[in-house]
Amino acid sequence: MMVSVILIVILGGAAMYVSKKFLPRIASQSGKNIHILETTYLGPRKAVHLLKVGEKKLLIGSTSDSIAMLADVTDALTNKTNKS
């Protein structure tokens, strides 16, 4: 009985290790067109996200109830990096 419990704990630990090590690589495979560049949390269940969709950069807001596009900031970020 004790050997079974130890075996299950070891298998669970191995599964957690493998999922943390290899799943991020699988999830971020090339070919995806939407990338989250930054996320800032404003409060519980409220955040602002900077997304890159193709060549555009969009600012979106999300709450527990909705998601809304706030602005297309492609030009604002491009001009800022060109001035530096």
Residue frames relative to the residue before (quaternion, step in Angstrom):
aa qw qx qy qz dx dy dz
M 1.0000 0.0000 0.0000 0.0000 0.00 0.00 0.00
M 0.6828 0.4842 -0.2844 0.4673 3.58 0.88 -0.96
V 0.6212 0.5379 -0.3360 0.4603 3.59 1.04 -0.74
S 0.6326 0.5328 -0.3254 0.4583 3.60 1.02 -0.78
V 0.6557 0.5028 -0.3100 0.4703 3.60 0.93 -0.86
I 0.6580 0.5004 -0.3107 0.4691 3.59 0.92 -0.87
L 0.6413 0.5259 -0.3170 0.4601 3.58 0.99 -0.83
I 0.6541 0.5042 -0.3073 0.4728 3.60 0.97 -0.84
V 0.6452 0.5099 -0.3218 0.4692 3.60 0.97 -0.80
I 0.6554 0.5007 -0.3125 0.4713 3.60 0.94 -0.83
L 0.6596 0.4981 -0.3080 0.4711 3.60 0.92 -0.85
G 0.6401 0.5182 -0.3211 0.4676 3.60 1.02 -0.76
G 0.6510 0.5082 -0.3057 0.4739 3.59 0.99 -0.83
A 0.6493 0.5072 -0.3106 0.4740 3.57 0.99 -0.83
A 0.6422 0.5180 -0.3221 0.4643 3.60 0.99 -0.80
M 0.6501 0.5045 -0.3182 0.4707 3.61 0.97 -0.80
Y 0.6435 0.5251 -0.3188 0.4566 3.58 0.97 -0.84
V 0.6769 0.4911 -0.2890 0.4660 3.57 0.86 -0.99
S 0.6693 0.4991 -0.3167 0.4501 3.62 0.91 -0.85
K 0.6757 0.4740 -0.3041 0.4756 3.62 0.97 -0.72
K 0.6846 0.5036 -0.2812 0.4457 3.57 1.05 -0.74
F 0.8312 0.2817 -0.1062 0.4674 3.58 0.78 -1.01
L 0.5933 0.5991 -0.3816 0.3786 3.65 1.03 -0.52
P 0.6274 0.5189 -0.3802 0.4387 3.68 0.87 -0.62
R 0.6413 0.5177 -0.3286 0.4612 3.60 1.03 -0.71
I 0.6596 0.4976 -0.3060 0.4730 3.56 0.97 -0.82
A 0.6769 0.5079 -0.2912 0.4461 3.59 0.96 -0.88
S 0.7580 0.3571 -0.2081 0.5046 3.60 1.04 -0.65
Q 0.1932 0.7921 -0.5527 0.1724 3.57 0.92 0.83
S 0.5742 -0.5962 0.4316 0.3585 3.53 -1.17 0.60
G 0.6095 0.5473 -0.4160 0.3949 3.54 -1.23 0.45
K 0.5920 0.5386 -0.3823 0.4619 3.58 1.22 -0.19
N 0.3178 -0.7852 0.5099 0.1499 3.55 -0.94 0.88
I 0.7030 0.4002 -0.2599 0.5273 3.60 1.21 -0.22
H 0.0104 0.7913 -0.6095 0.0477 3.56 -0.81 1.09
I 0.3300 -0.7023 0.5916 0.2187 3.58 -1.06 0.77
L 0.2462 -0.7972 0.5380 0.1201 3.58 -0.50 1.20
E 0.7921 -0.0805 0.0928 0.5979 3.58 0.95 -0.93
T 0.0907 -0.7567 0.6434 0.0721 3.52 -1.27 0.50
T 0.0482 -0.7731 0.6322 0.0162 3.56 -0.96 0.92
Y 0.2756 -0.7668 0.5617 0.1436 3.55 -0.77 1.08
L 0.2566 -0.7971 0.5367 0.1038 3.54 -0.80 1.09
G 0.7649 -0.1458 0.1207 0.6157 3.55 1.24 -0.39
P 0.7352 -0.3697 0.2812 0.4936 3.56 -1.24 -0.15
R 0.8621 -0.0153 -0.0465 0.5044 3.57 -0.77 1.13
K 0.6246 0.4734 -0.3558 0.5092 3.59 1.15 0.63
A 0.1358 0.8028 -0.5646 0.1352 3.57 -0.71 1.07
V 0.2613 -0.6973 0.6403 0.1882 3.51 -1.40 0.35
H 0.1128 -0.8053 0.5818 0.0164 3.56 -0.86 1.03
L 0.2238 -0.7269 0.6322 0.1477 3.55 -1.09 0.79
L 0.0881 -0.8161 0.5710 -0.0099 3.57 -0.56 1.24
K 0.1998 -0.7177 0.6460 0.1663 3.51 -1.25 0.51
V 0.0189 -0.7800 0.6235 -0.0497 3.55 -0.62 1.20
G 0.7863 -0.0799 0.0041 0.6127 3.57 -0.17 1.25
E 0.7685 -0.2710 0.2348 0.5300 3.57 -0.61 -1.16
K 0.5861 0.5798 -0.3672 0.4306 3.61 1.26 -0.07
K 0.1959 -0.7371 0.6331 0.1322 3.51 -1.25 0.58
L 0.0724 -0.8184 0.5696 -0.0238 3.56 -0.67 1.17
L 0.2663 -0.7260 0.6141 0.1579 3.52 -1.14 0.76
I 0.0070 0.8016 -0.5970 0.0307 3.59 -0.69 1.07
G 0.2659 -0.7359 0.6004 0.1653 3.53 -1.25 0.53
S 0.0588 -0.8029 0.5926 0.0262 3.55 -1.02 0.74
T 0.0880 -0.7449 0.6597 0.0463 3.50 -1.20 0.77
S 0.6937 -0.4442 0.3301 0.4609 3.55 -1.23 -0.08
D 0.7314 0.4301 -0.2308 0.4762 3.60 1.19 -0.47
S 0.8416 0.0511 0.0241 0.5371 3.61 1.00 -0.66
I 0.2258 -0.7091 0.6458 0.1708 3.50 -1.45 0.17
A 0.0163 0.8087 -0.5864 0.0439 3.60 -0.88 0.94
M 0.4194 -0.6662 0.5507 0.2776 3.54 -1.11 0.73
L 0.2619 -0.7908 0.5391 0.1241 3.56 -0.75 1.06
A 0.7942 -0.1772 0.1501 0.5616 3.60 0.90 -0.86
D 0.3613 -0.6412 0.6209 0.2699 3.50 -1.36 0.41
V 0.0752 -0.8445 0.5302 -0.0093 3.58 -0.33 1.25
T 0.2445 0.8020 -0.5112 0.1890 3.58 1.21 0.42
D 0.7235 0.4376 -0.2549 0.4692 3.59 0.72 -1.05
A 0.6391 0.5386 -0.3341 0.4357 3.60 0.94 -0.81
L 0.7032 0.4415 -0.2738 0.4854 3.61 0.91 -0.83
T 0.6244 0.5365 -0.3388 0.4555 3.59 1.04 -0.69
N 0.6685 0.4971 -0.2963 0.4672 3.60 0.93 -0.89
K 0.6396 0.5348 -0.3215 0.4489 3.56 1.02 -0.80
T 0.6988 0.4537 -0.2822 0.4756 3.61 0.89 -0.86
N 0.6293 0.5313 -0.3418 0.4527 3.63 1.11 -0.53
K 0.6547 0.5195 -0.3085 0.4542 3.60 1.10 -0.68
S 0.6222 0.5759 -0.3397 0.4072 3.61 1.11 -0.61
